[in-house]
Amino acid sequence: MLQKVIDYIDEHIKEEINPMDLARIAGYSPFHFYRLFNQHIGFSIMEYVLRRKLQYALYELANGKKIIEIAMDYGFHTHAGFTKAFKRCFGCPPSLYKLHCPVSLPNRLDLLKLQQKEVGGIVLQPKMISRNAFWVAGKKFEIQAGNISFTRDAPAFWEDGGFNDGAVETDLYKLLNPKKHGEYCFNISHDIVENLFTFLFAVDYEKDTNIPTEMVKWEIPAATYAVFRTPLVEVDQFVSSIKGTWRYIIEDWLPYSDYEVDEDSYDFEYYDENCHHWDHEKIYMEIHLPVKKRRG
């Protein structure tokens, strides 16, 4: 029944959507429906409607429609109200996002596929950002593994005991003392030797910081990234949510987007305070995929 509600929202995206009507479509009482929707989708019903409206608004923004017209079409009454909601959802003003936002309509959300991928909720359209070249420093791990092409193909060190105890993370902050909290997980195996995978666990590198002999620094070239946020989940769902999000990106988003992977840069996973389960009831992380427009 939730799929029916999801489809209804897309089909009536420019109309005023009443949560009571959605509850009736689902066949539940409002109280039960709101709780069920939040549990399975990861957002309250009206927060999801707002975000979905903004996703469709992105398509019209990318195709040259004026912001004030888009705001009126999607029920935002004022330019300022639309801009405020947009910034809260995507982390930047519409004028900036327009430079790099996707130019295709949002993908249809298939709850059954997401459930099969064990994503743990809805993966929204990515935020598109351009980032200058930057440096990271950290520890390299070389292991034997087959069929490596993306970071998502790396063995889950946190499952196998590699990072579970936090020792590597502790060493990075103690020895490198970065100003910003956040860890990067890179696959740096561009020239792949058969079955060899090189994994870099790193933090931001501050200029002139001494690098301990057991660590390396690495330059990440300038690139445009599609930034995906995993759904908010409890800690026991976190790993499956990351794996499921990668599957969604590669199997559902990339094939139908106007982008392809920019193989001159590196994809990476990014973990900051938002994945600290000791501070938050539900947690998430980000996947940054370097992309470029498809040719022809």
C-alpha positions in Angstrom: 0.0 0.0 0.0 2.9 2.4 0.6 4.0 2.0 -3.0 0.5 3.2 -4.0 0.9 6.3 -1.8 4.4 6.9 -3.3 3.0 6.7 -6.8 0.1 9.0 -6.0 2.4 11.7 -4.7 4.4 11.6 -7.9 1.3 11.7 -10.0 -0.1 14.7 -8.1 3.2 16.4 -7.3 2.1 19.9 -8.3 -1.2 19.7 -6.3 -1.8 20.3 -2.7 -1.4 16.9 -1.0 -3.4 16.2 2.1 -1.9 13.6 4.5 -5.4 12.5 5.5 -6.1 11.6 1.8 -2.9 9.6 1.7 -3.9 7.7 4.8 -7.2 6.8 3.1 -5.4 5.7 -0.1 -3.2 3.4 2.1 -6.2 2.1 3.9 -5.0 2.9 7.4 -6.0 5.3 10.2 -4.0 8.5 10.1 -2.1 7.7 13.3 -1.1 4.2 12.1 -0.3 5.4 8.6 2.0 8.2 9.8 3.9 5.9 12.0 4.1 3.2 9.3 5.3 5.6 6.7 8.0 7.1 8.9 9.2 3.6 9.9 9.6 2.3 6.4 10.5 5.5 4.4 12.6 7.3 7.0 10.8 10.6 6.8 7.5 11.9 8.0 4.9 11.9 5.3 4.9 15.7 4.7 8.6 16.0 4.9 8.8 13.3 2.2 6.2 15.2 0.1 8.3 18.4 0.4 11.5 16.7 -0.6 9.8 15.0 -3.5 8.4 18.3 -4.7 11.9 19.8 -4.6 13.3 16.9 -6.6 10.8 17.6 -9.4 11.5 21.3 -9.1 15.2 20.6 -9.7 14.3 19.1 -13.1 12.5 22.3 -14.1 15.2 24.5 -12.7 17.8 22.6 -14.7 15.8 23.1 -17.8 15.6 26.8 -17.6 12.4 27.6 -15.8 12.5 30.7 -13.6 12.6 30.1 -9.8 9.5 32.2 -9.1 7.5 30.2 -11.6 8.7 26.9 -10.1 7.9 28.1 -6.6 4.3 28.9 -7.6 3.8 25.7 -9.5 4.8 23.6 -6.4 2.9 25.6 -3.8 5.7 27.6 -2.3 3.8 31.0 -2.7 7.0 33.0 -2.5 10.5 32.9 -4.0 12.0 33.2 -0.4 9.9 30.3 0.9 11.0 28.0 -2.0 14.7 29.0 -1.6 14.6 28.4 2.2 13.1 25.0 1.8 15.6 24.2 -1.0 18.6 25.2 1.0 17.4 23.1 4.0 16.9 20.0 1.8 20.0 20.2 -0.6 22.4 22.3 1.4 22.8 25.1 -1.1 20.7 27.8 -2.8 18.9 27.0 -6.1 21.1 29.4 -8.1 24.2 27.4 -7.1 22.7 24.0 -7.5 21.4 24.8 -11.0 25.0 24.8 -12.2 25.4 21.1 -11.6 22.0 19.6 -10.8 20.7 16.5 -12.6 18.8 17.4 -15.8 16.5 14.3 -15.8 13.3 13.7 -14.0 13.6 11.9 -10.6 13.6 8.1 -10.9 10.4 6.3 -9.9 10.8 5.0 -6.4 10.3 1.2 -6.3 9.9 0.2 -2.6 10.2 -3.5 -3.5 13.6 -3.0 -5.1 14.8 -0.9 -2.2 13.7 -3.5 0.2 15.5 -6.2 -1.8 18.7 -4.1 -1.6 18.2 -3.7 2.2 18.8 0.1 1.9 16.7 0.8 5.0 14.7 3.7 3.5 14.5 6.1 0.6 17.6 7.3 -1.3 16.9 10.7 -2.6 18.3 12.4 -5.7 22.0 13.3 -5.1 23.4 16.7 -4.3 25.8 17.7 -7.1 28.9 19.5 -6.0 32.1 20.6 -7.6 35.2 20.2 -5.5 38.7 21.5 -6.0 41.7 19.1 -5.7 42.4 18.3 -2.0 44.8 16.2 0.0 44.1 13.4 2.5 46.4 11.4 4.7 45.9 8.0 6.3 46.6 4.3 6.3 46.7 2.0 3.2 45.5 -1.6 3.3 46.3 -4.0 0.5 44.3 -7.1 0.4 43.4 -9.9 -2.0 39.9 -9.5 -3.5 38.3 -10.1 -6.9 36.1 -8.0 -9.1 37.0 -4.6 -7.6 35.7 -1.5 -9.4 34.1 0.7 -6.8 34.5 1.3 -3.1 31.3 -0.6 -2.6 33.2 -3.7 -3.7 35.6 -3.5 -0.8 35.3 -6.1 2.0 33.4 -4.6 4.9 36.3 -4.1 7.4 33.9 -3.0 10.0 32.2 -6.4 9.7 35.4 -8.4 9.6 37.1 -6.8 12.5 39.3 -4.3 10.6 37.8 -1.1 12.0 35.4 -2.3 14.6 37.6 -1.4 17.5 38.2 2.2 16.3 42.0 1.8 16.6 42.7 3.1 13.1 40.4 6.1 13.5 42.0 6.9 16.8 45.5 6.8 15.3 44.5 9.1 12.5 43.2 11.9 14.8 46.1 11.5 17.3 48.9 11.5 14.7 47.5 13.9 12.0 45.3 16.2 14.1 42.9 17.4 11.3 40.9 20.5 12.0 37.7 19.0 10.6 36.2 15.7 11.8 35.4 13.2 9.2 36.9 10.0 7.7 37.3 9.1 4.0 37.3 5.5 2.7 38.9 5.3 -0.8 39.5 2.6 -3.3 42.8 3.9 -4.8 43.4 0.8 -7.1 43.1 2.5 -10.5 45.7 0.2 -12.0 44.3 -3.0 -10.7 46.6 -5.9 -10.3 44.5 -9.1 -10.5 42.7 -9.7 -7.2 44.6 -6.9 -5.4 42.6 -4.1 -3.7 44.2 -1.0 -2.1 42.0 0.7 0.5 42.8 4.1 2.0 41.3 5.1 5.3 42.1 8.8 5.7 41.3 12.2 7.1 41.9 15.7 5.7 45.5 16.5 5.4 46.6 19.9 6.8 49.5 21.6 4.9 52.9 21.1 6.5 51.7 18.4 8.9 54.3 15.7 9.5 53.3 12.4 8.1 54.2 9.4 10.3 56.2 6.7 8.4 53.3 4.2 8.6 50.9 6.6 6.8 50.7 8.2 3.3 49.3 11.4 1.9 47.2 11.3 -1.3 46.0 14.0 -3.7 42.4 13.8 -4.8 41.9 15.6 -8.2 39.2 18.2 -8.8 35.9 16.6 -9.7 32.1 17.0 -9.8 30.5 14.6 -7.3 27.0 13.1 -7.0 26.6 13.0 -3.2 24.2 10.4 -1.9 23.1 10.2 1.7 22.2 6.8 3.1 18.8 6.6 4.8 18.6 7.3 8.6 18.8 3.8 10.2 19.6 2.3 13.5 23.2 1.0 14.0 22.4 -2.6 13.3 21.1 -1.7 9.8 24.0 0.7 9.0 26.3 -1.7 7.0 23.4 -3.2 5.0 22.1 0.4 4.3 25.5 1.4 2.9 25.7 -1.7 0.7 22.1 -1.2 -0.4 22.7 2.4 -1.3 25.7 1.5 -3.4 23.5 -1.1 -5.2 20.9 1.6 -5.8 23.4 4.0 -7.2 25.0 1.6 -9.6 22.0 -0.4 -10.6 19.2 2.2 -10.5 20.5 5.7 -10.6 23.5 5.7 -12.9 21.9 3.7 -15.8 19.0 6.2 -16.0 20.9 9.4 -15.2 22.7 11.8 -17.7 26.0 11.0 -15.9 28.8 8.5 -16.0 31.6 7.8 -13.5 34.6 10.1 -14.0 37.4 7.6 -13.9 40.0 10.3 -13.5 39.0 10.7 -9.9 38.1 8.5 -6.9 34.8 7.6 -5.4 34.7 7.6 -1.6 32.6 7.0 1.4 32.5 9.8 4.0 31.8 9.3 7.7 31.4 12.2 10.2 29.6 12.9 13.4 26.3 11.9 11.8 27.3 8.2 12.0 28.2 8.3 15.7 25.6 5.9 17.1 26.5 6.9 20.6 25.2 10.4 19.9 22.3 9.7 17.6 19.4 7.3 17.7 19.6 6.9 13.9 22.7 7.4 11.7 23.8 8.0 8.1 26.9 8.6 6.0 27.6 9.9 2.5 28.8 8.3 -0.7 30.6 10.7 -3.1 30.7 9.5 -6.7 32.8 11.5 -9.2 30.7 12.0 -12.4 30.7 13.7 -15.8 28.0 14.2 -18.4 27.5 11.3 -20.7 28.9 11.7 -24.2 26.3 11.8 -27.0 
